[in-house]
């Protein structure tokens, strides 16, 4: 099992969205991430956090379709 954290680019590819949108999701607290490195740290997202985000948003889409 690969427990390596994902980069912003990897998350963007998996969600089929732009990298800027991933940064927006992180900064608004909708997707949990953390920085690595001392100066100009790069963001990382744990796969479990991406899975939580996907499940939460899938549930929202289902609710919207039911109305």
Secondary structure, 3 states (H helix, E strand, C coil): CCCCCEEHHHHHHHHCCCHHHHHHHHHCCCCCCEEECCCCCEEEECHHHHHHHHHHHHHHHHHHHHC
